[in-house]
Amino acid sequence: MFRTFSFLFSLVLLVFAQPDISPLFCLFGSILGYGFLWYSLGSSGKQLSTKLIFALSFLWSFTIEGIHFSWMLSDVCVGKIIYVVWFALCTILATLFSVFSCLIIFCVRKNHTRILWAIPGLWVLVEMFRFYGLFSGMSLDYLGWPISATAYGRQFGGFLGWAGQSYVVMATGISWYLSLLRKNSAKYLWSFFSCLPYLLGGVYYEYVNYHFHDDPTMRVAVVQTGISPQNGSQVSAMQIWKHVLHLSSQITMPVDLIVFPEVSFPCGINKRIIPVNEVNKILPDLTNSSGGEGYLTNFDLVHMLAQRFSCSVLVGLERWEPTDRGVYLYNAAECVSPTGVVVGYDKQILVPGGEYIPCGKLGWAVCKKYFPEYALACQRIPGSRSGVLEVEGITKVGVSICYEETFGSLLRRYKIAGARLLVNLTNDGWYPRSRLPQVHFFHGILRNQELGMPCVRACHTGTTAVVDSLGRILKALPCETKQQQPIPGILQVLLPLYNYKTPYTFWGDLPMVLLGIISLVWIVIYFGYHLLAKKEKG
């Protein structure tokens, strides 16, 4: 009876253990959930077969991953093929977790305690493969993410990053499983791993908070257009600019930086598509210097905004670059100063399926033959321009586009290169009326405390927010939900640029990579030795 209760209780705990849903479930799910699962499958008494353990663990994990990634099933923009992607992703993640569940229960049953504590390190190594190696990388919903629900838990990421959070959650689950089996010293290990991230992160958080100061500051204005992808495809560039120019009239001076979301306007930066006379009807003072005839480019209008507000403007645009091999398309961010100086960044971590077809020519051929409606007319390529932008009049800014902000290893390079502010341009409207805006946001703000840097997020439909280096939300605009349509608006904040040092900035993922490799080597040596010993006896 208690085994059945443990199985179902663990399922409920982990289903709701998401920072955007419930910090309380995140806390109890991370310290109790996995232990209750493994106890229900591997407790003494009537032992379940390995096949049954794998099957139940797979069912449990698939259910949880399916619910956690349910935002993917908002198929209005991406099409029905997303159901195939969702099923494949949940199957892969559930299979990996089920294999580890079987390994943990096997080690406990056979009393292989010498390698039991190497399993969390091995898990981190495997999770790093899916984090950095599965196509462009699947950085969402890693095992330790529930720890990020609190400021102290996020601050622990400043020591060992997301991988350290996953290690602690896995180790906590194992020690709670052993505690339920009444193994010696297990409850002390469980207490240690349960408290470690919050004590270590909490002490450092309070230390930084004590020394926190508001000088220097930056006056930022962030634009949330409220235009979703399905609506954006039905309107012209001129209509979008009309909407944006009306919004920009709400910006009050002085301001140091204006930020627009990812791909705010169609047709790139230098194509002449905007009639001067149309712009003149909306804001005549903006186009006086350009006369009343002809056409303007997106650059012209962005530059005019920069001149009007006497500040730099950072905007997401597409960029075409002719080369000997053809025309390359980049998802770019361009920063334009009042004097017309332009510096930019090209997105490096692309979204598989949405920005490129995975698996090279083979993937393209399969997609074109079996899913021709999803074959991209023009694939983007990863950029090489630095994401650290230095523009006159403002500090160094580290720019990320879309879900790049969920990769600490990328943004860590920005901090090392001297950036003092993180800026993310994104568009979560591809999955309308879903949890994605909040899921993306809570994955992103971990970087603030991981690296000790403030962040500005600009999103068409939300979440648009300004967050300080301690992960405190200074101001945010409402995001699109099932109950609420996207709301356009301007977010103006005086942002403290206070930065602080973190161990993760210094060593990155290296400690966890080394721990993972050591764990793998130890497990191989241990089982290799036992197999040889068994063979000699036989």
N, C-alpha and C positions, 0 to 999 in steps of 0.2 A: 504493500500500500504506500509506504513512504517512498519507495523507488518511483512509483508512478507520479506521486506528488512532486518529487524532486525534478522529474523530467518536465512536467508541465509548468512548474514554477520557474524553472530555468528558462523555458521558452518565453514565458510572459516577461520575465525580467529583461532578457536580451532584445526582444522585439521593440520594447519602448526605451532601450538604453541608447538614445540618440540625443546629442546635445541640443538639437532644435526642438525636441519633444519634451524631455523631462530630465533635468539634472539629477533628481533624486533616483530615478531608475538607472541613470548612468552610474551613479555611485554604487548602488547595491548590485547592479548587473555586473560591473567590472570586478567586484570583490567576491561575489557569491555565485553568479550565474553559471560559469563554466564548471566550477567544482560540483555543483548540484547535478549538472548534466552527466559528468563522468561517474559520479557516485551512482546515479540511477542506472547506468549501463554496466558498471563494473564492480558493484558492491558484492560482498560475500553472500553466501547463500546459493541459490540457483543461478549458476553462471550462464550468461548468454554467449552464444557462439560468436566468433569474430565476424562472420558474415552478417549476423543479426545486429551486432554492434555497429558495423559499418552502415547498414541500411537505416537504422534508427538515427544514427548521427547525421547521415546524409539528409534524411527527411527533416530533421530538426534544423540543420544549417540552411538547407534550401528554403525552408519556410521563412527563416529570419532574413536571409539575404534577399529573397523575393520581395519581402515587405520593405526592407531598407532601400532597395533600388526600384520601388514601385513608381517613383517619379518618372522613370524612363518610359512608362507605359502611356504617358500623355503624348499621343501619336499624331496630333493635329498637324504638326510641321514636319516631323521626321518620317512619317509613313508607317505602315504595318510591319515593315521589316525589323523595326525596333523590338518586336516581340521575340524574334529569333535571337537577336543580340542579348536581350535580357535573359532569356532562358539559357543561352550558352554561358554567359557570365556567371549566373547563379549556380549552374552545374559545375563549372570549374572551381569556383570558390568553395562550394559545398564538398566537392570531392577532396580537395586539399585538406580541409578541416577534418573530414571523416578519417582520412589516413592518419592524421596526427592523433585523433581521438583513440583509434585502435592501438597506435603505438604507445600512448600514455597508459592505457588500461593494461596492455600486455606487460609493460615494464613493472607496473604495480603488482600484477598477479604473480609474475615470475621473480619478484623481489630484485629487479635490476635498478636499485636505487642509485647506483653510482653514475648512471647515465640519465636518470630521470630529470635532473636539473640542467642537463645539456639540451633538452628538448625545446625550452623557450628560445635559446640561441639559434637552434636549427629553424624554428618557426620564423624568426626574424629574417634569417637568410632567404627562406622561401618567399616570405612576404616582400622582401626587397626585389626579388625577381619580378613579381607581379607589379610592384610599385614603379620600377624603372625599366623593366624589360618586356612586359606584355604589350606589344604594339608600341604606342606612345607612352604607356604606363597607366595603370589603374590605381590612382592615389586615394580614391574615395572609400570610406567605410573600412579602413584598416582595423585590426583587432583592438588596438589601444585607443581608438577615437573617443570612446565614452569619457576617458580621463579629461579630455579637452572641454568638458561641460562647465568646469569651474576655472577661475583665474589661477588658483594654486596648481591645478592639474596642468593647465597650459604652460605655466612657468616651469614646470618640470621638463617640458619639451626644450627649454633653454639649456638643459644639460645634455640630454641624449636624443633629442628630436622625437619624431613620431615613432621611430623604431624602439627607443627606450620605453615609450608608453606601451607598445605592444608586448615587449618582453615582460614588463611588470604585470600586465593583465594575465598573460599566459602563466607566469610563475605563481601569481595569486590564485588562479584557478586550480593549479596542481596542488598547492599547499592546502587549500580548502577541501579538496577531494580527499587528501590524506587525513585531514582533521576529522572528516566525517567517518573515516575508517578507523579513527582513534590510533593513528600511528604516532610514535614517539616524536616529540618536539615539533610536530606539524603545525600545531596551533600558534607556536611562536614564530615560525616562518610565515604563516599566513598573516599574523599581526604585522610583521616587518614589511612584507611586500604591500600590504593594504595601505599602510601609513606612509611608506617611503615617498611616493610622488607628491603627496599633499604636505608632508613635513618639509622635505627638501625644497619643493617649489614654493611653499608658503613662506619659509624663512627668507628665501631670496627675493620673493615678491615684496615682502614688507620692507626689506633692506632697500630695494630700489625705490619703493614708494616713499620712503623716508627722505631720500635724496632727490626725489623728482622735483623739477622746477619748470616753469613755463617759458623760460627764455633760452634760445630764440623761438619765435613763432612764425607761422606762415598763414596768410589770409587766403583761403581756398574757396572757390565756388565750383560745385559739382552739379552737372546737368543730368537729370533723369528725364529722358524724352517721353517715356510712356508709350513708345511705339514698339509693338510686338513684331516679330518677323512676318507673320501672316498679313498684318496690316501694312508693314513697310514695303512689301513686294507689290502692293496695289496702288502706291502713291508715287509721284514723281519726285526728283531731287528738289525741284522748286517748292513743292508742297511741304517737304520735310524742312527745308530751310525757312520757309514762312513760319512754321511751327516753332522752330528753334530760335529764330530771331525774336519772336514774341516772348518766348521763355527768357531769353537773355536780357530782355529789357527789365527783368525783375532783379538783376544783379546790381548790388550797390557798391560803389567805390569807397575806399581803395580796395583793390584785390591783387594778389600776387600771382595766382595761377588759376586758370579756368580749365576744368577737366570734362571732356565728353566721353561717352561710352565707346565700346568696340564697334568698328565700322558704322560710324554715325551717319555717313552720307554715301550714296552710291557713286560709281564712276571715277573713283580714285582722286588724285590730288590735282592733276594738271589738265583735265579735260574741260573744255569750255561748254558748259551746259546750262548755266544760270543766267537768264536775261536780266541785264542791268535795270531796265525800266520796271521789271516786276519787283526787284529788291527795293528800288527807289520808292515804290508805293508804300512799303512797310516802314522802312527806316531811311528816309531821304538823306539824313546827315551821314549815313554810313557810306553812301556811294557818290557823294558830291565830287570827289576827286577823280572818279572814273568816268564821268560824263553820263549821258542818258541813253546811250546806244551800245550795242554789242553784247557780248556774253562774258560771264565771269567763271572762274574755276573755283573748286572748293578751297584751294589755297588762298585765292583772292579774298574770299569771304572770311576765312579763318584769320588771315592777316589783318583784315579790317576790324574784326572783333578785338584782336590783340592791340591794335592802335587805339580803338575806342576806349578800352578799359585800361590801357597802359600796363599791360601784363602779358605774360606768355600764355598761350592756349595749347593744351595737349588734347589731341583728338584721334580717335581710331578711324583709319581709312584703309582701303585696299590699295596696293601698289603694284604696278606692272613694271617689269624690268626686261627690256629686250637684250637677248644674248645670242651667241653664235648657235646655240641649241634651240632657240625659240624664245617665246615670251614667258617669263616666270611671273607667277602671281604670289604676292605675299599678303598676309594679314598684318597690317602695320599700325604703328602709333607714330604720329608726327607732332613735334612740338615746335610751334611758331612763335617767335619773339616779336615785340612791337617794331623792331628794325627789319624784320623779314628774314632773320636767320632761322634756318630749319635744321633740326636734328631729329633723327628717327630711329625706331627699333622695329625689327621684323620678328614676328612670333616664331619661337623655336620648337615648342612642343605642340604638335598639331593633334586635332581630334580625329581619330580613325573613323572613316565613313562619312564624316561631315566635311573634312578638309582634304583628305586624301584616302585612297583605297589601299588598305594594308596588303602585304605580301607581294609588292612590286607588280611585275608584268603578269604573273600568274593570278594574283588577286584581281587585277584589272580585267583580265580575260574572262574569269569566272563571273565577275559582276556584270560585265557587258553581255554575256551569253544568257545568264539565268535571272539577273535582276537589272535589265537595261534601264528601267526607270530611275534606278539609284546610281547609275554610272555618272560620275561628276563630269560636267562639261569642261571644267577647268580645275585641275587640282592645284592646291597651294603647295609650296615647298617650305621647309624650315629656313629661317633667316640666319644670317651671320653677324648682322649689326649688333653692337653692344646694347644691352638694355639699360645701361647707366647713362642718362642724358644730363648734360650740363649746358644750361641755357643762361644767357645773361639775365641777371636780376633775381635768380632763384638758386636754391641749393641743388646739389646733385640728387637726381631722382632715379630710382630703380623701377622700371616699368615692366609689368607682366600683362599678358592678354589672356582672357578666359581662364581656364583651370590651371594655367601655369603657376598661379599663386599657391597652389596646393603642393608644390614641389620645393621643399626647403633647400635642397641642394642647389637649385638654380638661383634662388633669391639670396642665398648665402654669399654667392659670388658678387652680388651687388653690394652687400655690406662691406666685403673685403675691398672692393674697388672704390669705396668712399661715399656711396649713396647714404643719405640720411632720411629719406622718405620713400616708402613703397607706394606705388600707384598701380591699381589694377583696373583695366578696361575690360568689361565683359558684357555678355548678352545671354541671360538665362531664360529669355523668352521663347527659346526653341522647345521648351517643355512647359507650355502655359498651364497656369492654375495647378501647379504641382508644388512639392516640397523643395525642389531643386534650389531656388534662390537662398533659402535658409541653410540647406545642406552645404552648398558651395561657400556661403559666408562663414559658417562655423569651421569649415576646414581651412579657410583662408586666414582667419584672425589668429590661428596658432602661430603663424609666421611672425606676428608682431612680438610675441614674447619669446619665441624661439631665437630671434635675432636682435631683440631690443630696439625695434624701429616702429614709428607710427605708420599708418596706412590710410590711403584714400581709395575708395572703390566707387567707380562710376558704372552703372548698369541701366540699360534702357527701361526695364520693368521692375528693377529692384533685385537684390538689396543694394541700394546706394547708401554709403555710410562713410563716416570719418571716425577712425579709431586711434587712440594714442598708443604709445609703445608698451603700455601695461595691459593692452587688450580691452580698455574701457571705451565703450561706444559713446563718443561725444555728441553725435547727432546722426540720425538716419531718416530716410524717407520711407513711406509705406511701400511694401512690395506687393506684387500680384499674388493673390491666393484664390482658392476656390470661391470665396465669398466676396472678393474685392478685385475690381478691374485695375489694370496698371494706371498709376496716377503720375502725370508729368509734374516736375517741380525743380526748384533750385535749392541746393543745400549750401549755405554759407557758414563757415566755421573759422575761428581763430585757432589754428592747430599748433600745439606745442611740439617742437621738433626734438624734444629730449630723447637722446639715444643712450643706451648702456651696453656694456660688454656682456656676452654670454659665453659659456663654455662651448655651446654648439657652434657658434660663429668660428671659434678657434679650431675645433677638430671635426666638425661636421658629422657624417655618419661613420667615420673611421672606427671608433671604439666598438660600435655595434656590428660592423662588418667583420672586424677581427674576432669578436666574441662568437659570431655566427660560424666563421671558419673553424675556430678552435672547437666549437661544439660538434660540428660535422666530423672533424678529424677524430675527436674522442669517441663519438658513437661508432664510427667505422672501425677503429682500433678495438674497441670493447667487444663488439659483436664478432669481429674477425678472430680475436683471441679465443672467444668462447666456441666458435665453430671449429677452430683448429683443435682445441682441447677436447671437444666432443668427438671429433674424427679420430683422434689418437686413442681415445678410450674405446671407441667402436672397433 
